[in-house]
């Protein structure tokens, strides 16, 4: 998914989605150098997600071990 930063308002950015809808996003979740007019790509990091899932499963297994 791609978004386009339209403008900044205080601690938020107003961004346009690919379907034309406008959303507000906290500036802290954007790349530090993001500016008005920039196209930002949002994607799922499948490898990091899987590592995190395995880590959490391991912690849960440790928690519930007898």
MDTraj code that builds the backbone (N, CA, C; nanometers):
import mdtraj as md
import numpy as np

residues = "UNK UNK UNK UNK UNK UNK UNK UNK UNK UNK UNK UNK UNK UNK UNK UNK UNK UNK UNK UNK UNK UNK UNK UNK UNK UNK UNK UNK UNK UNK UNK UNK UNK UNK UNK UNK UNK UNK UNK UNK UNK UNK UNK UNK UNK UNK UNK UNK UNK UNK UNK UNK UNK UNK UNK UNK UNK UNK UNK UNK UNK UNK UNK UNK UNK UNK".split()
xyz = np.array([
    [0.0848, -0.1167, 0.0000],
    [0.0000, 0.0000, 0.0000],
    [0.0894, 0.1231, 0.0000],
    [0.0475, 0.2231, -0.0718],
    [0.1198, 0.3498, -0.0755],
    [0.0287, 0.4601, -0.0247],
    [0.0890, 0.5555, 0.0458],
    [0.0174, 0.6753, 0.0878],
    [0.0989, 0.7962, 0.0437],
    [0.0312, 0.9076, 0.0258],
    [0.0981, 1.0327, -0.0098],
    [0.0730, 1.1319, 0.1024],
    [0.1796, 1.1899, 0.1544],
    [0.1643, 1.2895, 0.2599],
    [0.1140, 1.4187, 0.1973],
    [-0.0035, 1.4613, 0.2398],
    [-0.0637, 1.5837, 0.1888],
    [-0.0120, 1.7053, 0.2638],
    [-0.0161, 1.6965, 0.3991],
    [0.0269, 1.8099, 0.4808],
    [0.0465, 1.7628, 0.6244],
    [0.1086, 1.8503, 0.7021],
    [0.1269, 1.8250, 0.8440],
    [0.0407, 1.9209, 0.9236],
    [-0.0190, 1.8694, 1.0299],
    [-0.0986, 1.9499, 1.1223],
    [-0.0579, 1.9103, 1.2634],
    [0.0266, 1.9903, 1.3243],
    [0.0744, 1.9592, 1.4586],
    [0.1518, 1.8286, 1.4595],
    [0.1102, 1.7355, 1.5445],
    [0.1782, 1.6061, 1.5584],
    [0.1282, 1.5017, 1.4595],
    [0.0451, 1.5432, 1.3641],
    [-0.0148, 1.4492, 1.2692],
    [0.0190, 1.4874, 1.1253],
    [0.0128, 1.3856, 1.0407],
    [0.0214, 1.4075, 0.8962],
    [-0.1137, 1.3693, 0.8373],
    [-0.1594, 1.4495, 0.7434],
    [-0.2783, 1.4127, 0.6670],
    [-0.2267, 1.3470, 0.5405],
    [-0.2721, 1.2242, 0.5160],
    [-0.2211, 1.1476, 0.4027],
    [-0.3363, 1.0983, 0.3170],
    [-0.3061, 1.0822, 0.1894],
    [-0.4056, 1.0299, 0.0955],
    [-0.3717, 0.8854, 0.0629],
    [-0.4720, 0.7993, 0.0767],
    [-0.4554, 0.6585, 0.0424],
    [-0.4684, 0.6403, -0.1080],
    [-0.4355, 0.5213, -0.1547],
    [-0.4438, 0.4920, -0.2985],
    [-0.5856, 0.5068, -0.3529],
    [-0.6863, 0.4843, -0.2675],
    [-0.8252, 0.4963, -0.3137],
    [-0.8787, 0.6384, -0.3031],
    [-0.7935, 0.7327, -0.2596],
    [-0.8333, 0.8721, -0.2514],
    [-0.8807, 0.9163, -0.1139],
    [-0.9048, 0.8220, -0.0233],
    [-0.9458, 0.8578, 0.1125],
    [-0.8325, 0.9304, 0.1835],
    [-0.8692, 1.0195, 0.2745],
    [-0.7703, 1.0907, 0.3553],
    [-0.7716, 1.0325, 0.4962],
    [-0.6529, 1.0180, 0.5550],
    [-0.6388, 0.9689, 0.6911],
    [-0.5371, 1.0560, 0.7641],
    [-0.5449, 1.0563, 0.8963],
    [-0.4416, 1.1229, 0.9754],
    [-0.3549, 1.0163, 1.0398],
    [-0.2262, 1.0444, 1.0427],
    [-0.1273, 0.9505, 1.0951],
    [-0.0358, 1.0289, 1.1883],
    [-0.0036, 0.9697, 1.3025],
    [0.0932, 1.0340, 1.3905],
    [0.2271, 1.0478, 1.3183],
    [0.2882, 1.1646, 1.3278],
    [0.4160, 1.1875, 1.2604],
    [0.5253, 1.0940, 1.3097],
    [0.5173, 1.0512, 1.4346],
    [0.6240, 0.9665, 1.4904],
    [0.6326, 0.8304, 1.4227],
    [0.5277, 0.7858, 1.3520],
    [0.5346, 0.6561, 1.2834],
    [0.5858, 0.6691, 1.1401],
    [0.6075, 0.7903, 1.0944],
    [0.6596, 0.8134, 0.9595],
    [0.8122, 0.8171, 0.9628],
    [0.8766, 0.7921, 0.8496],
    [1.0220, 0.8063, 0.8451],
    [1.0612, 0.9490, 0.8863],
    [1.1737, 0.9645, 0.9553],
    [1.2129, 1.0956, 1.0084],
    [1.2205, 1.2080, 0.9049],
    [1.2587, 1.1772, 0.7824],
    [1.2739, 1.2822, 0.6813],
    [1.1521, 1.2977, 0.5913],
    [1.0409, 1.2320, 0.6255],
    [0.9203, 1.2400, 0.5430],
    [0.8732, 1.3847, 0.5345],
    [0.8275, 1.4230, 0.4143],
    [0.7844, 1.5609, 0.3907],
    [0.6576, 1.5603, 0.3059],
    [0.5938, 1.6756, 0.2972],
    [0.4726, 1.6879, 0.2159],
    [0.5014, 1.6459, 0.0721],
    [0.4097, 1.5680, 0.0156],
    [0.4255, 1.5206, -0.1212],
    [0.4977, 1.3875, -0.1333],
    [0.5604, 1.3423, -0.0257],
    [0.6324, 1.2148, -0.0306],
    [0.5350, 1.0974, -0.0414],
    [0.5762, 0.9978, -0.1167],
    [0.5010, 0.8729, -0.1278],
    [0.5667, 0.7736, -0.0320],
    [0.4861, 0.7205, 0.0605],
    [0.5346, 0.6273, 0.1606],
    [0.4745, 0.4900, 0.1308],
    [0.5586, 0.3887, 0.1328],
    [0.5115, 0.2516, 0.1098],
    [0.4952, 0.1818, 0.2444],
    [0.3798, 0.1207, 0.2664],
    [0.3535, 0.0433, 0.3873],
    [0.3432, -0.1024, 0.3460],
    [0.4256, -0.1867, 0.4085],
    [0.4234, -0.3284, 0.3742],
    [0.4485, -0.4129, 0.4979],
    [0.4109, -0.5366, 0.4920],
    [0.4326, -0.6309, 0.6007],
    [0.5697, -0.6947, 0.5840],
    [0.6484, -0.6913, 0.6901],
    [0.7779, -0.7580, 0.6906],
    [0.7521, -0.9014, 0.7371],
    [0.7340, -0.9923, 0.6430],
    [0.6949, -1.1289, 0.6751],
    [0.7998, -1.2023, 0.7583],
    [0.9267, -1.1801, 0.7290],
    [1.0326, -1.2479, 0.8047],
    [1.0341, -1.2010, 0.9497],
    [1.0267, -1.0705, 0.9715],
    [1.0268, -1.0174, 1.1083],
    [0.9011, -1.0608, 1.1830],
    [0.7895, -1.0664, 1.1136],
    [0.6650, -1.1108, 1.1756],
    [0.6766, -1.2553, 1.2214],
    [0.7335, -1.3404, 1.1368],
    [0.7493, -1.4820, 1.1720],
    [0.8462, -1.4988, 1.2883],
    [0.9569, -1.4240, 1.2902],
    [1.0515, -1.4309, 1.4026],
    [0.9821, -1.3901, 1.5326],
    [0.9048, -1.2845, 1.5278],
    [0.8337, -1.2364, 1.6459],
    [0.7313, -1.3401, 1.6935],
    [0.6597, -1.4000, 1.5997],
    [0.5603, -1.5012, 1.6345],
    [0.6263, -1.6202, 1.7044],
    [0.7401, -1.6661, 1.6487],
    [0.8118, -1.7794, 1.7090],
    [0.8638, -1.7437, 1.8482],
    [0.9142, -1.6225, 1.8635],
    [0.9650, -1.5786, 1.9938],
    [0.8525, -1.5768, 2.0968],
    [0.7386, -1.5231, 2.0606],
    [0.6253, -1.5165, 2.1526],
    [0.5755, -1.6566, 2.1857],
    [0.5694, -1.7452, 2.0869],
    [0.5296, -1.8838, 2.1143],
    [0.6249, -1.9491, 2.2135],
    [0.7546, -1.9244, 2.1969],
    [0.8535, -1.9791, 2.2898],
    [0.8333, -1.9268, 2.4310],
    [0.8065, -1.7978, 2.4431],
    [0.7816, -1.7407, 2.5755],
    [0.6555, -1.7997, 2.6378],
    [0.5521, -1.8182, 2.5569],
    [0.4283, -1.8763, 2.6083],
    [0.4513, -2.0212, 2.6517],
    [0.5309, -2.0950, 2.5733],
    [0.5614, -2.2345, 2.6107],
    [0.6357, -2.2387, 2.7459],
    [0.7314, -2.1463, 2.7645],
    [0.8046, -2.1404, 2.8913],
    [0.7115, -2.1058, 3.0066],
    [0.6212, -2.0180, 2.9842],
    [0.5285, -1.9735, 3.0877],
    [0.4382, -2.0862, 3.1338],
    [0.3941, -2.1697, 3.0385],
    [0.2963, -2.2729, 3.0714],
    [0.3578, -2.4105, 3.0944],
    [0.4931, -2.4210, 3.0928],
    [0.5572, -2.5497, 3.1202],
    [0.5353, -2.5901, 3.2651],
    [0.5267, -2.7212, 3.2869],
    [0.5127, -2.7726, 3.4243],
    [0.6491, -2.7925, 3.4865],
])
top = md.Topology()
chain = top.add_chain()
for i, resn in enumerate(residues, 1):
    res = top.add_residue(resn, chain, resSeq=i)
    for name in ("N", "CA", "C"):
        top.add_atom(name, md.element.get_by_symbol(name[0]), res)
traj = md.Trajectory(xyz[None], top)
